[in-house]
Amino acid sequence: MKHEIREAGAAVVVAFEGDIDLQTSPAARQALLGAVGKGRNVVVDLARVTYIDSSGVASLVEALQTARKAGHGLALAAVSESALRVLKLARLDAVFKIHGSVDDALAAG
């Protein structure tokens, strides 16, 4: 898994690429919580995620809860088909704000 963090206006974008699994989820968690810790809204770009397991999903949920407690938003954007399938199985597609693209998520605030 690779990730990139960039600032985009009033938000922070975290883009992941590859598999987010038991081996890589600690790094994903650290990246997500680091972005949330910047005190801004966070957009998580999952367009290039090929696989995500329950540990990766747990990292997303923890980041969402942390952002909400701090009064900030966390949205998912451009979610790959395989990642969306896992989120739907866990019924988390109703918990996360999911946008078609990073630009859409940034425009929504």
KOLGU-4560 file (N, C-alpha, C; in nm, 3 decimals, padded with zeros to 5 digits):
<recs>
<n_xx: 00.083 n_yy: -00.118 n_zz: 00.000 ca_xx: 00.000 ca_yy: 00.000 ca_zz: 00.000 c_xx: 00.088 c_yy: 00.124 c_zz: 00.000 mol: A seq: 1 type: MET>
<n_xx: 00.047 n_yy: 00.219 n_zz: -00.078 ca_xx: 00.109 ca_yy: 00.352 ca_zz: -00.079 c_xx: 00.002 c_yy: 00.452 c_zz: -00.038 mol: A seq: 2 type: LYS>
<n_xx: 00.048 n_yy: 00.564 n_zz: 00.013 ca_xx: -00.048 ca_yy: 00.671 ca_zz: 00.042 c_xx: 00.020 c_yy: 00.807 c_zz: 00.021 mol: A seq: 3 type: HIS>
<n_xx: -00.065 n_yy: 00.902 n_zz: -00.005 ca_xx: -00.020 ca_yy: 01.040 ca_zz: -00.026 c_xx: -00.114 c_yy: 01.131 c_zz: 00.050 mol: A seq: 4 type: GLU>
<n_xx: -00.057 n_yy: 01.228 n_zz: 00.118 ca_xx: -00.137 ca_yy: 01.325 ca_zz: 00.192 c_xx: -00.109 c_yy: 01.463 c_zz: 00.134 mol: A seq: 5 type: ILE>
<n_xx: -00.217 n_yy: 01.534 n_zz: 00.102 ca_xx: -00.199 ca_yy: 01.669 ca_zz: 00.048 c_xx: -00.308 c_yy: 01.759 c_zz: 00.104 mol: A seq: 6 type: ARG>
<n_xx: -00.276 n_yy: 01.885 n_zz: 00.108 ca_xx: -00.374 ca_yy: 01.983 ca_zz: 00.152 c_xx: -00.447 c_yy: 02.036 c_zz: 00.030 mol: A seq: 7 type: GLU>
<n_xx: -00.577 n_yy: 02.052 n_zz: 00.044 ca_xx: -00.660 ca_yy: 02.102 ca_zz: -00.065 c_xx: -00.757 c_yy: 02.203 c_zz: -00.007 mol: A seq: 8 type: ALA>
<n_xx: -00.717 n_yy: 02.329 n_zz: -00.010 ca_xx: -00.802 ca_yy: 02.433 ca_zz: 00.048 c_xx: -00.814 c_yy: 02.413 c_zz: 00.197 mol: A seq: 9 type: GLY>
<n_xx: -00.938 n_yy: 02.401 n_zz: 00.244 ca_xx: -00.963 ca_yy: 02.386 ca_zz: 00.388 c_xx: -00.963 c_yy: 02.240 c_zz: 00.432 mol: A seq: 10 type: ALA>
<n_xx: -00.931 n_yy: 02.150 n_zz: 00.342 ca_xx: -00.936 ca_yy: 02.006 ca_zz: 00.374 c_xx: -00.800 c_yy: 01.941 c_zz: 00.354 mol: A seq: 11 type: ALA>
<n_xx: -00.791 n_yy: 01.819 n_zz: 00.405 ca_xx: -00.674 ca_yy: 01.735 ca_zz: 00.384 c_xx: -00.721 c_yy: 01.613 c_zz: 00.306 mol: A seq: 12 type: VAL>
<n_xx: -00.649 n_yy: 01.579 n_zz: 00.198 ca_xx: -00.683 ca_yy: 01.462 ca_zz: 00.117 c_xx: -00.580 c_yy: 01.353 c_zz: 00.143 mol: A seq: 13 type: VAL>
<n_xx: -00.630 n_yy: 01.235 n_zz: 00.176 ca_xx: -00.544 ca_yy: 01.118 ca_zz: 00.194 c_xx: -00.581 c_yy: 01.020 c_zz: 00.083 mol: A seq: 14 type: VAL>
<n_xx: -00.487 n_yy: 00.993 n_zz: -00.006 ca_xx: -00.511 ca_yy: 00.902 ca_zz: -00.118 c_xx: -00.434 c_yy: 00.772 c_zz: -00.095 mol: A seq: 15 type: ALA>
<n_xx: -00.505 n_yy: 00.661 n_zz: -00.102 ca_xx: -00.443 ca_yy: 00.530 ca_zz: -00.084 c_xx: -00.436 c_yy: 00.458 c_zz: -00.218 mol: A seq: 16 type: PHE>
<n_xx: -00.336 n_yy: 00.370 n_zz: -00.228 ca_xx: -00.321 ca_yy: 00.288 ca_zz: -00.348 c_xx: -00.276 c_yy: 00.148 c_zz: -00.306 mol: A seq: 17 type: GLU>
<n_xx: -00.339 n_yy: 00.047 n_zz: -00.363 ca_xx: -00.302 ca_yy: -00.091 ca_zz: -00.333 c_xx: -00.395 c_yy: -00.154 c_zz: -00.231 mol: A seq: 18 type: GLY>
<n_xx: -00.341 n_yy: -00.251 n_zz: -00.156 ca_xx: -00.419 ca_yy: -00.325 ca_zz: -00.058 c_xx: -00.409 c_yy: -00.261 c_zz: 00.081 mol: A seq: 19 type: ASP>
<n_xx: -00.523 n_yy: -00.250 n_zz: 00.147 ca_xx: -00.524 ca_yy: -00.208 ca_zz: 00.288 c_xx: -00.571 c_yy: -00.330 c_zz: 00.365 mol: A seq: 20 type: ILE>
<n_xx: -00.473 n_yy: -00.400 n_zz: 00.423 ca_xx: -00.502 ca_yy: -00.525 ca_zz: 00.492 c_xx: -00.432 c_yy: -00.529 c_zz: 00.627 mol: A seq: 21 type: ASP>
<n_xx: -00.431 n_yy: -00.644 n_zz: 00.689 ca_xx: -00.374 ca_yy: -00.657 ca_zz: 00.823 c_xx: -00.230 c_yy: -00.608 c_zz: 00.829 mol: A seq: 22 type: LEU>
<n_xx: -00.156 n_yy: -00.631 n_zz: 00.722 ca_xx: -00.015 ca_yy: -00.589 ca_zz: 00.719 c_xx: 00.001 c_yy: -00.438 c_zz: 00.702 mol: A seq: 23 type: GLN>
<n_xx: -00.084 n_yy: -00.378 n_zz: 00.622 ca_xx: -00.067 ca_yy: -00.235 ca_zz: 00.590 c_xx: -00.161 c_yy: -00.143 c_zz: 00.667 mol: A seq: 24 type: THR>
<n_xx: -00.261 n_yy: -00.198 n_zz: 00.734 ca_xx: -00.357 ca_yy: -00.110 ca_zz: 00.803 c_xx: -00.296 c_yy: -00.026 c_zz: 00.914 mol: A seq: 25 type: SER>
<n_xx: -00.190 n_yy: -00.069 n_zz: 00.985 ca_xx: -00.131 ca_yy: 00.023 ca_zz: 01.083 c_xx: -00.078 c_yy: 00.152 c_zz: 01.019 mol: A seq: 26 type: PRO>
<n_xx: -00.018 n_yy: 00.141 n_zz: 00.902 ca_xx: 00.030 ca_yy: 00.261 ca_zz: 00.832 c_xx: -00.088 c_yy: 00.344 c_zz: 00.782 mol: A seq: 27 type: ALA>
<n_xx: -00.193 n_yy: 00.279 n_zz: 00.737 ca_xx: -00.314 ca_yy: 00.351 ca_zz: 00.693 c_xx: -00.376 c_yy: 00.425 c_zz: 00.811 mol: A seq: 28 type: ALA>
<n_xx: -00.385 n_yy: 00.356 n_zz: 00.925 ca_xx: -00.441 ca_yy: 00.417 ca_zz: 01.046 c_xx: -00.361 c_yy: 00.540 c_zz: 01.086 mol: A seq: 29 type: ARG>
<n_xx: -00.229 n_yy: 00.527 n_zz: 01.085 ca_xx: -00.142 ca_yy: 00.638 ca_zz: 01.122 c_xx: -00.162 c_yy: 00.757 c_zz: 01.027 mol: A seq: 30 type: GLN>
<n_xx: -00.172 n_yy: 00.729 n_zz: 00.897 ca_xx: -00.193 ca_yy: 00.836 ca_zz: 00.799 c_xx: -00.327 c_yy: 00.904 c_zz: 00.821 mol: A seq: 31 type: ALA>
<n_xx: -00.430 n_yy: 00.825 n_zz: 00.844 ca_xx: -00.565 ca_yy: 00.880 ca_zz: 00.864 c_xx: -00.573 c_yy: 00.964 c_zz: 00.990 mol: A seq: 32 type: LEU>
<n_xx: -00.521 n_yy: 00.910 n_zz: 01.101 ca_xx: -00.528 ca_yy: 00.985 ca_zz: 01.227 c_xx: -00.439 c_yy: 01.109 c_zz: 01.223 mol: A seq: 33 type: LEU>
<n_xx: -00.329 n_yy: 01.101 n_zz: 01.150 ca_xx: -00.244 ca_yy: 01.219 ca_zz: 01.132 c_xx: -00.316 c_yy: 01.328 c_zz: 01.057 mol: A seq: 34 type: GLY>
<n_xx: -00.390 n_yy: 01.288 n_zz: 00.953 ca_xx: -00.467 ca_yy: 01.386 ca_zz: 00.875 c_xx: -00.579 c_yy: 01.446 c_zz: 00.959 mol: A seq: 35 type: ALA>
<n_xx: -00.649 n_yy: 01.361 n_zz: 01.035 ca_xx: -00.756 ca_yy: 01.410 ca_zz: 01.123 c_xx: -00.699 c_yy: 01.506 c_zz: 01.227 mol: A seq: 36 type: VAL>
<n_xx: -00.580 n_yy: 01.478 n_zz: 01.274 ca_xx: -00.516 ca_yy: 01.560 ca_zz: 01.375 c_xx: -00.479 c_yy: 01.700 c_zz: 01.329 mol: A seq: 37 type: GLY>
<n_xx: -00.488 n_yy: 01.725 n_zz: 01.199 ca_xx: -00.457 ca_yy: 01.859 ca_zz: 01.146 c_xx: -00.571 c_yy: 01.957 c_zz: 01.172 mol: A seq: 38 type: LYS>
<n_xx: -00.683 n_yy: 01.905 n_zz: 01.226 ca_xx: -00.794 ca_yy: 01.993 ca_zz: 01.263 c_xx: -00.874 c_yy: 02.046 c_zz: 01.146 mol: A seq: 39 type: GLY>
<n_xx: -00.882 n_yy: 01.968 n_zz: 01.040 ca_xx: -00.960 ca_yy: 02.007 ca_zz: 00.922 c_xx: -01.043 c_yy: 01.889 c_zz: 00.875 mol: A seq: 40 type: ARG>
<n_xx: -01.132 n_yy: 01.916 n_zz: 00.781 ca_xx: -01.207 ca_yy: 01.806 ca_zz: 00.720 c_xx: -01.109 c_yy: 01.720 c_zz: 00.641 mol: A seq: 41 type: ASN>
<n_xx: -01.141 n_yy: 01.591 n_zz: 00.633 ca_xx: -01.054 ca_yy: 01.496 ca_zz: 00.563 c_xx: -01.134 c_yy: 01.427 c_zz: 00.454 mol: A seq: 42 type: VAL>
<n_xx: -01.072 n_yy: 01.415 n_zz: 00.337 ca_xx: -01.128 ca_yy: 01.338 ca_zz: 00.226 c_xx: -01.034 c_yy: 01.221 c_zz: 00.201 mol: A seq: 43 type: VAL>
<n_xx: -01.090 n_yy: 01.100 n_zz: 00.203 ca_xx: -01.010 ca_yy: 00.980 ca_zz: 00.180 c_xx: -01.039 c_yy: 00.930 c_zz: 00.039 mol: A seq: 44 type: VAL>
<n_xx: -00.937 n_yy: 00.937 n_zz: -00.046 ca_xx: -00.947 ca_yy: 00.894 ca_zz: -00.186 c_xx: -00.916 c_yy: 00.745 c_zz: -00.193 mol: A seq: 45 type: ASP>
<n_xx: -01.017 n_yy: 00.666 n_zz: -00.228 ca_xx: -01.001 ca_yy: 00.521 ca_zz: -00.235 c_xx: -01.008 c_yy: 00.469 c_zz: -00.379 mol: A seq: 46 type: LEU>
<n_xx: -00.984 n_yy: 00.555 n_zz: -00.475 ca_xx: -00.996 ca_yy: 00.517 ca_zz: -00.616 c_xx: -00.901 c_yy: 00.406 c_zz: -00.656 mol: A seq: 47 type: ALA>
<n_xx: -00.781 n_yy: 00.405 n_zz: -00.598 ca_xx: -00.680 ca_yy: 00.307 ca_zz: -00.639 c_xx: -00.658 c_yy: 00.197 c_zz: -00.535 mol: A seq: 48 type: ARG>
<n_xx: -00.758 n_yy: 00.178 n_zz: -00.449 ca_xx: -00.750 ca_yy: 00.069 ca_zz: -00.351 c_xx: -00.800 c_yy: -00.059 c_zz: -00.419 mol: A seq: 49 type: VAL>
<n_xx: -00.715 n_yy: -00.159 n_zz: -00.421 ca_xx: -00.751 ca_yy: -00.285 ca_zz: -00.487 c_xx: -00.818 c_yy: -00.383 c_zz: -00.394 mol: A seq: 50 type: THR>
<n_xx: -00.793 n_yy: -00.368 n_zz: -00.263 ca_xx: -00.848 ca_yy: -00.460 ca_zz: -00.164 c_xx: -00.846 c_yy: -00.391 c_zz: -00.027 mol: A seq: 51 type: TYR>
<n_xx: -00.952 n_yy: -00.411 n_zz: 00.049 ca_xx: -00.954 ca_yy: -00.363 ca_zz: 00.187 c_xx: -01.020 c_yy: -00.470 c_zz: 00.272 mol: A seq: 52 type: ILE>
<n_xx: -00.958 n_yy: -00.503 n_zz: 00.387 ca_xx: -01.017 ca_yy: -00.602 ca_zz: 00.476 c_xx: -01.071 c_yy: -00.534 c_zz: 00.601 mol: A seq: 53 type: ASP>
<n_xx: -01.112 n_yy: -00.614 n_zz: 00.697 ca_xx: -01.176 ca_yy: -00.558 ca_zz: 00.816 c_xx: -01.083 c_yy: -00.468 c_zz: 00.896 mol: A seq: 54 type: SER>
<n_xx: -00.953 n_yy: -00.495 n_zz: 00.894 ca_xx: -00.861 ca_yy: -00.408 ca_zz: 00.968 c_xx: -00.851 c_yy: -00.271 c_zz: 00.900 mol: A seq: 55 type: SER>
<n_xx: -00.856 n_yy: -00.269 n_zz: 00.769 ca_xx: -00.857 ca_yy: -00.142 ca_zz: 00.697 c_xx: -00.985 c_yy: -00.064 c_zz: 00.721 mol: A seq: 56 type: GLY>
<n_xx: -01.096 n_yy: -00.136 n_zz: 00.722 ca_xx: -01.226 ca_yy: -00.073 ca_zz: 00.750 c_xx: -01.226 c_yy: -00.018 c_zz: 00.892 mol: A seq: 57 type: VAL>
<n_xx: -01.169 n_yy: -00.091 n_zz: 00.986 ca_xx: -01.162 ca_yy: -00.045 ca_zz: 01.125 c_xx: -01.082 c_yy: 00.085 c_zz: 01.134 mol: A seq: 58 type: ALA>
<n_xx: -00.977 n_yy: 00.098 n_zz: 01.054 ca_xx: -00.898 ca_yy: 00.222 ca_zz: 01.053 c_xx: -00.982 c_yy: 00.339 c_zz: 01.003 mol: A seq: 59 type: SER>
<n_xx: -01.063 n_yy: 00.314 n_zz: 00.900 ca_xx: -01.151 ca_yy: 00.419 ca_zz: 00.848 c_xx: -01.255 c_yy: 00.460 c_zz: 00.953 mol: A seq: 60 type: LEU>
<n_xx: -01.312 n_yy: 00.362 n_zz: 01.021 ca_xx: -01.414 ca_yy: 00.391 ca_zz: 01.122 c_xx: -01.353 c_yy: 00.470 c_zz: 01.238 mol: A seq: 61 type: VAL>
<n_xx: -01.234 n_yy: 00.430 n_zz: 01.282 ca_xx: -01.168 ca_yy: 00.502 ca_zz: 01.392 c_xx: -01.140 c_yy: 00.647 c_zz: 01.353 mol: A seq: 62 type: GLU>
<n_xx: -01.094 n_yy: 00.666 n_zz: 01.230 ca_xx: -01.066 ca_yy: 00.802 ca_zz: 01.183 c_xx: -01.194 c_yy: 00.884 c_zz: 01.176 mol: A seq: 63 type: ALA>
<n_xx: -01.304 n_yy: 00.823 n_zz: 01.131 ca_xx: -01.433 ca_yy: 00.893 ca_zz: 01.126 c_xx: -01.477 c_yy: 00.934 c_zz: 01.266 mol: A seq: 64 type: LEU>
<n_xx: -01.468 n_yy: 00.842 n_zz: 01.361 ca_xx: -01.509 ca_yy: 00.874 ca_zz: 01.498 c_xx: -01.422 c_yy: 00.983 c_zz: 01.559 mol: A seq: 65 type: GLN>
<n_xx: -01.293 n_yy: 00.977 n_zz: 01.533 ca_xx: -01.201 ca_yy: 01.079 ca_zz: 01.585 c_xx: -01.232 c_yy: 01.215 c_zz: 01.525 mol: A seq: 66 type: THR>
<n_xx: -01.257 n_yy: 01.218 n_zz: 01.394 ca_xx: -01.291 ca_yy: 01.344 ca_zz: 01.327 c_xx: -01.420 c_yy: 01.402 c_zz: 01.384 mol: A seq: 67 type: ALA>
<n_xx: -01.520 n_yy: 01.319 n_zz: 01.402 ca_xx: -01.649 ca_yy: 01.367 ca_zz: 01.455 c_xx: -01.635 c_yy: 01.423 c_zz: 01.596 mol: A seq: 68 type: ARG>
<n_xx: -01.556 n_yy: 01.355 n_zz: 01.679 ca_xx: -01.535 ca_yy: 01.403 ca_zz: 01.816 c_xx: -01.467 c_yy: 01.539 c_zz: 01.816 mol: A seq: 69 type: LYS>
<n_xx: -01.383 n_yy: 01.564 n_zz: 01.716 ca_xx: -01.312 ca_yy: 01.691 ca_zz: 01.707 c_xx: -01.395 c_yy: 01.797 c_zz: 01.634 mol: A seq: 70 type: ALA>
<n_xx: -01.514 n_yy: 01.759 n_zz: 01.587 ca_xx: -01.601 ca_yy: 01.854 ca_zz: 01.519 c_xx: -01.568 c_yy: 01.874 c_zz: 01.372 mol: A seq: 71 type: GLY>
<n_xx: -01.504 n_yy: 01.774 n_zz: 01.312 ca_xx: -01.467 ca_yy: 01.783 ca_zz: 01.171 c_xx: -01.530 c_yy: 01.667 c_zz: 01.094 mol: A seq: 72 type: HIS>
<n_xx: -01.529 n_yy: 01.681 n_zz: 00.963 ca_xx: -01.587 ca_yy: 01.578 ca_zz: 00.879 c_xx: -01.481 c_yy: 01.487 c_zz: 00.819 mol: A seq: 73 type: GLY>
<n_xx: -01.523 n_yy: 01.368 n_zz: 00.782 ca_xx: -01.440 ca_yy: 01.275 ca_zz: 00.708 c_xx: -01.529 c_yy: 01.210 c_zz: 00.604 mol: A seq: 74 type: LEU>
<n_xx: -01.490 n_yy: 01.223 n_zz: 00.479 ca_xx: -01.569 ca_yy: 01.167 ca_zz: 00.370 c_xx: -01.481 c_yy: 01.077 c_zz: 00.284 mol: A seq: 75 type: ALA>
<n_xx: -01.544 n_yy: 00.980 n_zz: 00.220 ca_xx: -01.475 ca_yy: 00.892 ca_zz: 00.126 c_xx: -01.506 c_yy: 00.939 c_zz: -00.015 mol: A seq: 76 type: LEU>
<n_xx: -01.408 n_yy: 00.925 n_zz: -00.103 ca_xx: -01.427 ca_yy: 00.971 ca_zz: -00.240 c_xx: -01.374 c_yy: 00.868 c_zz: -00.340 mol: A seq: 77 type: ALA>
<n_xx: -01.440 n_yy: 00.862 n_zz: -00.454 ca_xx: -01.397 ca_yy: 00.778 ca_zz: -00.565 c_xx: -01.367 c_yy: 00.636 c_zz: -00.519 mol: A seq: 78 type: ALA>
<n_xx: -01.456 n_yy: 00.580 n_zz: -00.439 ca_xx: -01.433 ca_yy: 00.449 ca_zz: -00.379 c_xx: -01.431 c_yy: 00.341 c_zz: -00.487 mol: A seq: 79 type: VAL>
<n_xx: -01.325 n_yy: 00.263 n_zz: -00.488 ca_xx: -01.313 ca_yy: 00.156 ca_zz: -00.588 c_xx: -01.424 c_yy: 00.054 c_zz: -00.569 mol: A seq: 80 type: SER>
<n_xx: -01.453 n_yy: -00.020 n_zz: -00.673 ca_xx: -01.560 ca_yy: -00.118 ca_zz: -00.669 c_xx: -01.538 c_yy: -00.222 c_zz: -00.560 mol: A seq: 81 type: GLU>
<n_xx: -01.414 n_yy: -00.271 n_zz: -00.548 ca_xx: -01.386 ca_yy: -00.374 ca_zz: -00.447 c_xx: -01.401 c_yy: -00.318 c_zz: -00.305 mol: A seq: 82 type: SER>
<n_xx: -01.355 n_yy: -00.196 n_zz: -00.282 ca_xx: -01.368 ca_yy: -00.136 ca_zz: -00.150 c_xx: -01.515 c_yy: -00.106 c_zz: -00.118 mol: A seq: 83 type: ALA>
<n_xx: -01.589 n_yy: -00.060 n_zz: -00.217 ca_xx: -01.731 ca_yy: -00.030 ca_zz: -00.195 c_xx: -01.809 c_yy: -00.156 c_zz: -00.160 mol: A seq: 84 type: LEU>
<n_xx: -01.773 n_yy: -00.268 n_zz: -00.222 ca_xx: -01.838 ca_yy: -00.395 ca_zz: -00.192 c_xx: -01.822 c_yy: -00.430 c_zz: -00.044 mol: A seq: 85 type: ARG>
<n_xx: -01.701 n_yy: -00.412 n_zz: 00.010 ca_xx: -01.676 ca_yy: -00.442 ca_zz: 00.151 c_xx: -01.753 c_yy: -00.346 c_zz: 00.241 mol: A seq: 86 type: VAL>
<n_xx: -01.753 n_yy: -00.218 n_zz: 00.206 ca_xx: -01.827 ca_yy: -00.120 ca_zz: 00.287 c_xx: -01.976 c_yy: -00.151 c_zz: 00.288 mol: A seq: 87 type: LEU>
<n_xx: -02.030 n_yy: -00.194 n_zz: 00.173 ca_xx: -02.172 ca_yy: -00.228 ca_zz: 00.167 c_xx: -02.203 c_yy: -00.353 c_zz: 00.248 mol: A seq: 88 type: LYS>
<n_xx: -02.114 n_yy: -00.451 n_zz: 00.243 ca_xx: -02.135 ca_yy: -00.573 ca_zz: 00.322 c_xx: -02.144 c_yy: -00.541 c_zz: 00.471 mol: A seq: 89 type: LEU>
<n_xx: -02.062 n_yy: -00.447 n_zz: 00.514 ca_xx: -02.061 ca_yy: -00.406 ca_zz: 00.655 c_xx: -02.166 c_yy: -00.298 c_zz: 00.683 mol: A seq: 90 type: ALA>
<n_xx: -02.240 n_yy: -00.261 n_zz: 00.581 ca_xx: -02.342 ca_yy: -00.156 ca_zz: 00.589 c_xx: -02.285 c_yy: -00.020 c_zz: 00.630 mol: A seq: 91 type: ARG>
<n_xx: -02.159 n_yy: -00.001 n_zz: 00.599 ca_xx: -02.095 ca_yy: 00.126 ca_zz: 00.632 c_xx: -02.114 c_yy: 00.230 c_zz: 00.523 mol: A seq: 92 type: LEU>
<n_xx: -02.170 n_yy: 00.190 n_zz: 00.410 ca_xx: -02.200 ca_yy: 00.287 ca_zz: 00.306 c_xx: -02.306 c_yy: 00.386 c_zz: 00.355 mol: A seq: 93 type: ASP>
<n_xx: -02.380 n_yy: 00.347 n_zz: 00.459 ca_xx: -02.480 ca_yy: 00.437 ca_zz: 00.517 c_xx: -02.421 c_yy: 00.523 c_zz: 00.629 mol: A seq: 94 type: ALA>
<n_xx: -02.301 n_yy: 00.489 n_zz: 00.673 ca_xx: -02.235 ca_yy: 00.562 ca_zz: 00.783 c_xx: -02.144 c_yy: 00.671 c_zz: 00.728 mol: A seq: 95 type: VAL>
<n_xx: -02.069 n_yy: 00.638 n_zz: 00.626 ca_xx: -01.975 ca_yy: 00.733 ca_zz: 00.566 c_xx: -02.044 c_yy: 00.817 c_zz: 00.460 mol: A seq: 96 type: PHE>
<n_xx: -02.001 n_yy: 00.941 n_zz: 00.447 ca_xx: -02.039 ca_yy: 01.022 ca_zz: 00.332 c_xx: -01.949 c_yy: 00.975 c_zz: 00.218 mol: A seq: 97 type: LYS>
<n_xx: -02.010 n_yy: 00.932 n_zz: 00.108 ca_xx: -01.933 ca_yy: 00.879 ca_zz: -00.005 c_xx: -01.963 c_yy: 00.965 c_zz: -00.128 mol: A seq: 98 type: ILE>
<n_xx: -01.856 n_yy: 01.017 n_zz: -00.187 ca_xx: -01.868 ca_yy: 01.103 ca_zz: -00.305 c_xx: -01.804 c_yy: 01.035 c_zz: -00.426 mol: A seq: 99 type: HIS>
<n_xx: -01.852 n_yy: 01.072 n_zz: -00.544 ca_xx: -01.802 ca_yy: 01.013 ca_zz: -00.667 c_xx: -01.659 c_yy: 01.050 c_zz: -00.701 mol: A seq: 100 type: GLY>
<n_xx: -01.616 n_yy: 01.166 n_zz: -00.654 ca_xx: -01.479 ca_yy: 01.211 ca_zz: -00.682 c_xx: -01.428 c_yy: 01.296 c_zz: -00.567 mol: A seq: 101 type: SER>
<n_xx: -01.298 n_yy: 01.315 n_zz: -00.565 ca_xx: -01.237 ca_yy: 01.401 ca_zz: -00.464 c_xx: -01.289 c_yy: 01.543 c_zz: -00.479 mol: A seq: 102 type: VAL>
<n_xx: -01.301 n_yy: 01.589 n_zz: -00.602 ca_xx: -01.352 ca_yy: 01.726 ca_zz: -00.626 c_xx: -01.493 c_yy: 01.743 c_zz: -00.570 mol: A seq: 103 type: ASP>
<n_xx: -01.578 n_yy: 01.641 n_zz: -00.590 ca_xx: -01.713 ca_yy: 01.646 ca_zz: -00.536 c_xx: -01.711 c_yy: 01.655 c_zz: -00.384 mol: A seq: 104 type: ASP>
<n_xx: -01.625 n_yy: 01.575 n_zz: -00.322 ca_xx: -01.614 ca_yy: 01.575 ca_zz: -00.175 c_xx: -01.564 c_yy: 01.709 c_zz: -00.124 mol: A seq: 105 type: ALA>
<n_xx: -01.467 n_yy: 01.767 n_zz: -00.193 ca_xx: -01.414 ca_yy: 01.897 ca_zz: -00.151 c_xx: -01.520 c_yy: 02.006 c_zz: -00.167 mol: A seq: 106 type: LEU>
<n_xx: -01.597 n_yy: 01.999 n_zz: -00.275 ca_xx: -01.702 ca_yy: 02.098 ca_zz: -00.298 c_xx: -01.813 c_yy: 02.088 c_zz: -00.194 mol: A seq: 107 type: ALA>
<n_xx: -01.838 n_yy: 01.965 n_zz: -00.145 ca_xx: -01.943 ca_yy: 01.944 ca_zz: -00.045 c_xx: -01.901 c_yy: 01.995 c_zz: 00.092 mol: A seq: 108 type: ALA>
<n_xx: -01.769 n_yy: 02.013 n_zz: 00.109 ca_xx: -01.721 ca_yy: 02.065 ca_zz: 00.238 c_xx: -01.709 c_yy: 01.956 c_zz: 00.334 mol: A seq: 109 type: GLY>
</recs>
